Amino acid sequence: MFDTTPLPAPVMELRGLEREFKRKLVLAERLLKLVGQGPDAPSLKAVRSVDLSIREGEVLGLVGESGCGKSTLGRMITGITPPSGGEVTYRGTALSQMKGQALKDFTLGVQMIFQDPYASLNPRQRVGEILAEPLKVHRLAEDSDEVRLRVHSALKEVGLDRSYADRYPHQFSGGQRQRIGIARALIVEPSFLVCDEPIAALDVSIQAQVINLFLALRARRNLTYLFISHDLSVVRHIADRVAIMYLGKIVELAPAAELFASPAHPYTRTLLEQIPSVKNRKRRFEAVKGEIPSPHNPPSGCAFHPRCPLATARCRSEAPEVRTIAPGRTVSCHLHDAT
């Protein structure tokens, strides 16, 4: 018997999403350009034609090496970085078409938690002022008493004492700062959080506490997460589905249990082999061979072929299409063309 339970509706949908960065020409280059001798502005495609849906109440893990475009994708989802192409849709409405109340609902409903908890907090403001600012800007509280109560409530929810509202960010540890960043995101009552490497800058002893906090908040508030990380062991613990990203593209998407049990893309297999485990503690671990290619000059064909142990001549000349290999599973690899 197949499970006929309908899937939750998508909160966020990405269709053909792209982001290209162009370097500004210096004065000498602009002058040469005027006389027809200057170079074109060099460009970098950080995200290339991404299609993705994130469902209500789920945690979607986004995994890849540094420089693959994960953070850029997260910033486009929150509206911080505008896309160069494609569309972001939130609850059925395209972000580019939002105005008035719909745009405000998106701005408050989708919040981002940044990797560096210190750089994301204003060092000149006390914690209470940092948390109160969005309430005042968006007029979410009627008076100063309500602002103060909501600030204290937000601190309590992330496990911090109300007295911390009178301190400055530099007076806290990294884990406490990240909790403050989480409180700032939660204080406007969002439904969707983009977590951009939220534990990467923390000590290992603190990481588990913050992960458990995310899980508790999800259960309490029915939050939806896009959880960006390069640590598959963390994603395995928290995510319902996992998207593997390589050089700006999603190369594999699958339910977490299925992906960890039987990875379909060679890149995914290589990443999984590097996860430490007591079962293979005698094995010698090695990094993924080769370096991630430059987005300025990506390889022809499949972007992973220079590092892939299973690459063929076709991989070097022809880019693979995204194929569905099982319900809820997609992969971009020529090895699965016949499935």
C-alpha positions as CSV (number, residue, x, y, z in Angstrom):
1,M,0.0,0.0,0.0
2,F,1.2,3.5,-0.9
3,D,0.9,6.4,1.5
4,T,-1.8,8.6,0.1
5,T,-1.5,11.3,2.8
6,P,-1.3,14.6,0.9
7,L,2.0,16.5,1.2
8,P,2.0,19.9,2.9
9,A,1.7,22.9,0.5
10,P,5.0,24.6,-0.4
11,V,5.8,27.7,1.6
12,M,8.6,28.7,-0.8
13,E,9.2,27.8,-4.4
14,L,12.2,28.6,-6.5
15,R,11.9,28.4,-10.3
16,G,15.0,28.8,-12.5
17,L,16.6,31.0,-9.8
18,E,20.0,32.5,-10.9
19,R,22.4,35.0,-9.5
20,E,25.2,36.5,-11.5
21,F,27.7,39.0,-10.0
22,K,29.7,41.4,-12.2
23,R,32.8,43.2,-11.1
24,K,32.7,46.9,-11.8
25,L,35.4,48.1,-14.2
26,V,38.1,50.4,-12.9
27,L,38.5,53.8,-14.4
28,A,41.2,52.8,-16.9
29,E,39.1,49.8,-18.1
30,R,36.1,52.1,-18.5
31,L,38.1,54.5,-20.6
32,L,39.5,51.8,-22.8
33,K,35.9,50.4,-23.2
34,L,34.8,53.8,-24.5
35,V,37.3,53.5,-27.4
36,G,36.4,49.9,-28.0
37,Q,39.5,48.4,-26.5
38,G,38.5,47.6,-23.0
39,P,37.5,44.2,-21.6
40,D,34.0,43.2,-20.7
41,A,33.1,43.3,-17.0
42,P,34.0,39.8,-15.7
43,S,31.1,37.9,-14.2
44,L,30.5,35.1,-11.8
45,K,27.4,32.9,-11.7
46,A,27.0,32.0,-8.1
47,V,23.6,30.3,-8.5
48,R,22.6,28.6,-11.8
49,S,19.0,27.7,-12.6
50,V,17.8,26.3,-9.3
51,D,14.3,24.7,-8.9
52,L,13.3,23.9,-5.4
53,S,10.2,23.7,-3.2
54,I,10.2,23.9,0.6
55,R,7.1,22.6,2.3
56,E,5.2,23.8,5.3
57,G,6.8,22.6,8.6
58,E,9.7,20.8,7.1
59,V,13.5,21.2,7.5
60,L,15.3,21.2,4.2
61,G,19.0,20.8,4.5
62,L,21.2,22.5,1.9
63,V,24.6,21.0,1.7
64,G,27.8,21.7,-0.3
65,E,31.4,22.8,-0.1
66,S,32.3,26.4,0.6
67,G,31.8,28.6,-2.5
68,C,29.1,26.5,-4.1
69,G,26.4,29.2,-3.7
70,K,24.5,28.1,-0.6
71,S,24.6,31.4,1.2
72,T,23.7,33.4,-2.0
73,L,20.7,31.1,-2.5
74,G,19.6,31.7,1.1
75,R,20.0,35.5,0.7
76,M,17.8,35.4,-2.4
77,I,15.1,33.5,-0.6
78,T,15.0,36.2,2.2
79,G,15.0,39.0,-0.4
80,I,18.4,40.4,0.8
81,T,20.0,39.7,-2.6
82,P,17.8,40.1,-5.7
83,P,18.0,37.3,-8.3
84,S,19.5,37.9,-11.7
85,G,16.9,35.5,-13.2
86,G,14.1,33.2,-12.2
87,E,11.5,33.7,-9.5
88,V,11.0,33.3,-5.8
89,T,7.4,32.5,-4.8
90,Y,6.2,32.8,-1.2
91,R,2.8,31.2,-0.3
92,G,1.8,31.3,-4.0
93,T,2.8,35.0,-4.7
94,A,5.9,35.9,-6.6
95,L,8.3,38.1,-4.6
96,S,8.7,40.5,-7.5
97,Q,5.0,41.1,-7.5
98,M,4.6,41.8,-3.8
99,K,3.4,45.2,-2.6
100,G,2.0,46.7,0.6
101,Q,0.7,44.2,3.2
102,A,1.8,41.1,1.2
103,L,5.4,42.5,1.1
104,K,5.3,43.2,4.8
105,D,4.0,39.7,5.5
106,F,6.9,38.3,3.6
107,T,9.5,40.6,5.3
108,L,8.3,39.5,8.7
109,G,7.4,35.9,7.9
110,V,10.9,35.0,6.4
111,Q,13.8,35.7,8.7
112,M,17.5,34.8,8.4
113,I,20.0,33.6,11.0
114,F,23.6,34.4,10.0
115,Q,26.7,32.4,10.4
116,D,28.7,34.9,12.4
117,P,26.6,35.8,15.5
118,Y,28.9,38.7,16.4
119,A,29.1,40.4,13.0
120,S,25.3,40.3,12.7
121,L,24.7,42.2,15.9
122,N,25.2,46.0,16.2
123,P,28.0,46.4,18.7
124,R,26.8,49.9,19.7
125,Q,23.4,48.7,20.8
126,R,22.4,46.8,23.9
127,V,20.7,43.5,23.4
128,G,17.3,44.9,24.4
129,E,17.6,47.7,21.8
130,I,18.6,45.1,19.1
131,L,15.5,43.0,19.8
132,A,13.2,45.9,20.2
133,E,14.2,47.6,16.9
134,P,12.1,45.4,14.6
135,L,9.1,45.8,16.9
136,K,9.3,49.6,16.7
137,V,10.2,49.8,13.0
138,H,7.2,47.6,12.0
139,R,4.9,48.9,14.7
140,L,4.3,45.4,16.2
141,A,4.0,46.7,19.8
142,E,1.6,49.3,21.1
143,D,3.8,50.9,23.8
144,S,7.2,50.6,25.6
145,D,5.8,48.2,28.2
146,E,4.7,45.7,25.5
147,V,8.1,46.1,23.8
148,R,9.9,45.3,27.0
149,L,7.7,42.2,27.7
150,R,8.2,40.8,24.2
151,V,12.0,41.4,24.5
152,H,12.1,39.5,27.8
153,S,9.9,36.7,26.4
154,A,12.1,36.3,23.4
155,L,15.2,36.0,25.6
156,K,13.5,33.5,27.8
157,E,12.5,31.4,24.8
158,V,16.1,31.0,23.6
159,G,17.3,30.2,27.1
160,L,18.7,33.6,28.2
161,D,18.0,35.6,31.3
162,R,16.0,38.8,31.0
163,S,18.8,40.8,32.6
164,Y,20.9,40.2,29.5
165,A,18.8,42.9,27.7
166,D,21.0,45.6,29.3
167,R,24.3,44.1,28.0
168,Y,26.3,44.7,24.8
169,P,27.0,41.9,22.3
170,H,30.8,41.8,23.2
171,Q,29.9,40.7,26.7
172,F,28.5,37.3,25.5
173,S,30.0,34.1,24.4
174,G,29.6,32.9,20.8
175,G,26.8,30.5,21.7
176,Q,24.9,33.3,23.6
177,R,25.3,35.7,20.7
178,Q,23.8,33.1,18.3
179,R,20.9,32.7,20.7
180,I,20.4,36.5,20.6
181,G,20.4,36.3,16.8
182,I,17.7,33.6,17.0
183,A,15.7,35.7,19.4
184,R,15.9,38.7,17.1
185,A,14.5,36.5,14.2
186,L,11.8,35.0,16.4
187,I,10.5,38.3,17.9
188,V,8.6,39.2,14.7
189,E,6.8,35.8,14.7
190,P,8.1,34.4,11.5
191,S,7.0,31.1,9.9
192,F,10.1,30.5,7.8
193,L,13.8,30.6,8.9
194,V,16.8,30.6,6.7
195,C,19.7,29.3,8.9
196,D,23.0,30.1,7.1
197,E,25.6,27.8,8.8
198,P,24.2,28.8,12.2
199,I,26.6,26.6,14.2
200,A,29.8,26.8,12.1
201,A,31.3,29.5,14.2
202,L,30.5,27.8,17.5
203,D,32.5,25.5,19.7
204,V,31.7,21.8,19.3
205,S,30.4,21.7,22.9
206,I,27.9,24.4,22.1
207,Q,26.7,23.2,18.7
208,A,24.5,20.4,20.1
209,Q,22.8,22.9,22.4
210,V,21.9,25.2,19.5
211,I,20.8,22.3,17.3
212,N,18.5,21.1,20.1
213,L,17.1,24.7,20.4
214,F,16.3,24.7,16.7
215,L,14.4,21.4,17.1
216,A,12.5,22.6,20.1
217,L,11.5,25.9,18.4
218,R,10.4,24.0,15.3
219,A,8.1,21.7,17.4
220,R,6.7,24.6,19.5
221,R,6.1,27.1,16.6
222,N,5.7,24.8,13.6
223,L,8.5,26.6,11.9
224,T,9.9,25.8,8.4
225,Y,13.7,25.8,8.0
226,L,16.1,26.0,5.2
227,F,19.2,24.8,7.0
228,I,22.4,25.6,5.2
229,S,25.5,23.6,6.2
230,H,28.6,21.9,5.0
231,D,28.3,19.4,7.8
232,L,26.3,16.3,6.7
233,S,26.4,14.8,10.2
234,V,24.4,17.8,11.5
235,V,22.1,17.8,8.6
236,R,21.4,14.1,9.1
237,H,20.2,14.9,12.6
238,I,17.9,17.8,11.8
239,A,16.7,17.6,8.2
240,D,13.6,15.9,6.6
241,R,15.0,16.4,3.1
242,V,18.4,17.2,1.8
243,A,19.5,19.1,-1.3
244,I,23.1,18.7,-2.4
245,M,24.6,21.8,-4.2
246,Y,27.6,21.9,-6.4
247,L,28.9,24.9,-8.2
248,G,25.6,26.8,-8.1
249,K,23.3,23.8,-9.0
250,I,21.3,21.3,-7.1
251,V,22.7,17.9,-8.1
252,E,20.7,15.7,-5.8
253,L,17.5,16.1,-3.8
254,A,16.0,13.4,-1.6
255,P,14.4,12.5,1.7
256,A,17.2,12.5,4.3
257,A,16.9,8.8,5.3
258,E,17.0,7.7,1.6
259,L,19.9,10.0,0.7
260,F,22.1,8.8,3.6
261,A,21.1,5.1,2.9
262,S,21.7,5.2,-0.9
263,P,23.2,8.4,-2.3
264,A,22.7,8.6,-6.1
265,H,25.2,11.3,-7.2
266,P,28.9,10.5,-7.1
267,Y,29.5,13.9,-5.3
268,T,27.0,12.9,-2.6
269,R,28.7,9.5,-2.1
270,T,32.0,11.2,-1.8
271,L,30.7,13.6,0.9
272,L,29.1,10.8,2.8
273,E,32.3,8.8,2.9
274,Q,33.9,11.6,4.8
275,I,31.5,11.5,7.8
276,P,33.3,10.1,10.8
277,S,31.7,7.0,12.3
278,V,32.6,4.3,14.8
279,K,31.8,1.7,12.2
280,N,34.6,2.8,10.0
281,R,37.0,4.4,12.5
282,K,40.0,2.5,11.2
283,R,39.5,3.8,7.7
284,R,41.8,6.7,6.6
285,F,39.7,9.7,5.7
286,E,40.6,11.9,2.7
287,A,39.1,15.1,1.5
288,V,37.2,15.2,-1.8
289,K,39.9,15.0,-4.4
290,G,40.6,18.1,-6.4
291,E,39.3,21.6,-5.8
292,I,35.9,23.0,-6.6
293,P,36.2,24.7,-10.1
294,S,36.1,28.5,-10.3
295,P,32.6,29.9,-10.9
296,H,34.3,32.4,-13.2
297,N,35.2,29.6,-15.6
298,P,33.1,26.5,-14.9
299,P,34.0,23.2,-16.6
300,S,32.1,22.1,-19.8
301,G,29.5,19.4,-19.4
302,C,28.9,18.1,-15.9
303,A,30.6,20.6,-13.5
304,F,31.7,17.7,-11.3
305,H,33.4,15.7,-14.0
306,P,37.0,16.9,-13.2
307,R,36.7,15.3,-9.7
308,C,34.4,12.4,-10.5
309,P,35.9,8.9,-10.4
310,L,33.1,7.7,-12.7
311,A,33.3,10.4,-15.3
312,T,33.0,9.5,-19.0
313,A,33.6,11.3,-22.3
314,R,29.9,12.3,-22.3
315,C,30.2,13.9,-18.8
316,R,33.0,16.1,-20.2
317,S,30.9,17.4,-23.1
318,E,27.2,17.3,-22.1
319,A,25.6,18.7,-19.0
320,P,23.2,16.2,-17.4
321,E,19.5,17.0,-16.9
322,V,17.6,16.7,-13.7
323,R,15.9,13.4,-13.6
324,T,13.4,11.9,-11.1
325,I,14.7,8.5,-10.1
326,A,12.1,7.7,-7.3
327,P,9.1,9.5,-5.7
328,G,10.6,12.7,-4.2
329,R,14.1,12.0,-5.4
330,T,15.9,13.8,-8.2
331,V,19.5,13.7,-9.4
332,S,21.5,15.4,-12.1
333,C,23.9,12.7,-13.4
334,H,24.3,10.7,-16.6
335,L,24.7,7.5,-14.6
336,H,20.9,7.6,-14.1
337,D,19.8,8.5,-17.6
338,A,18.4,5.0,-18.1
339,T,16.5,4.7,-14.8
